Amino acid sequence: MFSEKIHRHIYIFSLILLGIGIPLSVFLMSVSQFLLATNWLLELNFKNKWLRLKQNKAAIYLIGLFFLHLLWMINSNNWTYGLHDIKIKLPLLVLAILIGSSEKLHFSEIKLILNFFISSVLISTIISGLIYYDIIHREITDTRQISIFISHIRLSLLVNIAFFSSLYLFSKAKKTLKALYIINLLWFPFFLFILNSYTGLFIFIFVLTVTLMRYIFQSNQLWIKKASVLTLIILFVSGIYVIYDSYKRFSITDQFPQENQLEKYSLNGNPYRHHTEARQTENGHFIHIYICNKELEKEWDKRSKISFKTGLNKKGELVRFTLLNYLSSLNLKKDSIGMAQLSDEDIKLIEAGYTNYIYKNKYSIYAKIYPILKQIKSYNNYSYAEGASISQRFEYLKIATRIIKDNFWFGVGTGDVDDTFKKHYANGESSLSEEYQHRAHNQYLTFFISFGIFGFIASLFFMFTPVFYEKKQFLPLIFSLIAFLSMLNEDTLETQAGITFFTYFYSLFFVAFSFKKEKNYLNHPKTKPIENSGVL
């Protein structure tokens, strides 16, 4: 319909729009893919497109992963759910064909696409930061809710991509533009910290370590090698110290008093209740002793509009239990004297659902680690995982391994994964209530459950093989680490946002651009006008 040049501009614009949409708008994600497909059809020239696609091995592997899901529909009973799953997986097929059959991107084009993507992530994180600091007021009950456009885990993955893409472009930018990338390199790690995404932080630290090791082995500049070694040593020593100090601090627990040592009455003469059989602690202080509900109710209702007896905190939990934990964290008795020592800030935190005073400090590393240690302890001691994201994954793993054992060879099929999990939960194989009964939260386990051993091996082959072709190239390697590590903790390919994230960057870094030929692209005439331009 248009000239070759205009079709090319529409193609690049569509890729840019998709990159902007992933962190900011589901609508833009859909529109950009529709625009990409429409432009591809109107461009015609299908013979050349077919030849390009046949020669693009990475695109073929992506298509193979889609057809693996389609093939295992044969083994499914629930075709309604299976077709819904196939619909979610369509980007694997569509983007692979559209991008794999198009002319390769030049360096200037992929740089422009990455700069717009980085900009959109920057905008998303700045808005989230403004919500975090209450400059933009939004009612939240959990720090992770500051991510309003996309789930906090997905956003943390995009922040990781944006950080390492900024690092890559920083190394190739003119001096006048390096400062702009430095802003990103400082802001993105800080944002991951305040976002409180354990998955994002773990991936960032792991991939940063790999990056530093890569510089040590590959760089010809001695100062870069020395700086990388020093940074690695600092990261390692700091990490060991923080983990050891946090565990040591967490492990300190009061000695439980003898029953005859427990005071029976408060200073006001009201009787205490002591549940000596319950040994749960907060900051090492026992929660279920020295409780005077009469005094707590009277003093709490003076200071809060939330009813002590029946009121819920902002997380939907009974506020009186939150109050007990919070007072215990300060080693205060649960009576009027203890209430008198709470500040107005403490009251607001309790109303918001925080059980420990350590959360007052937004920048406390211990406050980030404490919930992990508490969840693990609770699960080990009481097998309690309700509402605890880390402990719940142990339950998901337990159910998933049973399903794999029962369906080892051929799996349950593309459409029956959800039904199979529900069946095992219904049989009472987990203590989780229905609200928290989810699937594996591990993409590899989901593949194994769906396809059995043979399909599982095939899925790994389709995903990992292209990595070996580009294993020495920075961005393909970094993306692979981020994506494949995320699959250990999430069903990354089971949602529209997750599948689009994976397919888009896979297509950019493996299908659309050859980093092995990057020097040729840098010398290409088309790259010179905008090689060092772009938007941050």
CORVENQUI-V330609 format. One record per pair of residues at least 24 apart in sequence whose C-alpha atoms are under 7 Angstrom apart, sorted by the first residue. I is the first residue (numbers start at 1). J is the second residue. Records with the same first field share a line. If there is no record, write none. Layout:
I = J  J
This chain:
1 = 42  43
7 = 39  43
10 = 39
11 = 36  39
15 = 113
16 = 113  116
19 = 117
20 = 116  117  120
22 = 497  501
23 = 120  121  124  149  150  155
24 = 120  124  149
25 = 149
37 = 98
40 = 98
49 = 101  102
50 = 101
52 = 100  101
53 = 97  100  101
56 = 100  511
58 = 466  510  511
59 = 96  97  100  511
61 = 462
62 = 92  93  96  462
63 = 92  93  96
64 = 462
65 = 459  462
66 = 92  93
69 = 414
72 = 413  414  451
73 = 413  414  415
75 = 412  413
76 = 412  413  414  415  416
77 = 415  416
78 = 415  416
79 = 415
81 = 415
82 = 414  415
88 = 495  496
89 = 499
91 = 499  500  503
92 = 503
96 = 507
99 = 507  511  512
100 = 511  512
104 = 512  513
105 = 512  513
106 = 521  527
107 = 518  521  522  527
108 = 527  530  531
112 = 534
115 = 534  535  536
116 = 535  536
118 = 162  536
119 = 535  536
121 = 159  162
141 = 314  315  352
143 = 195  196
144 = 195  196
152 = 197
153 = 197  199  200
156 = 192  197  200
157 = 200  482
159 = 188
160 = 204
161 = 479
163 = 188
165 = 475
173 = 532
174 = 532
180 = 536
203 = 482  485
207 = 478  481
246 = 366
250 = 283  284
252 = 284
253 = 284  285
254 = 284  285
282 = 325  328  329
283 = 329
285 = 328  329  331
286 = 328
287 = 324  325  328
290 = 333  334
291 = 333  334  335
292 = 334  335
295 = 335  336
296 = 334  335  336
299 = 336  339
313 = 351  352  353
314 = 351  352  353
315 = 352  353
319 = 351
322 = 350  353  354  355
323 = 350
325 = 355  356
326 = 355  356  357
329 = 356  357
330 = 357
386 = 432
387 = 436
395 = 430
396 = 439  440
397 = 440
400 = 440  445
403 = 449
404 = 448  449
407 = 452
408 = 452  453
409 = 452  453  454
410 = 451  452  453
411 = 448  449  450  451  452
412 = 449  450  451
413 = 450  451
414 = 450
417 = 449  450
441 = 489  490  491
442 = 487  488  489  490  491
443 = 487  488  490  491  492
444 = 487  488
466 = 510
473 = 515
475 = 509
476 = 509  510
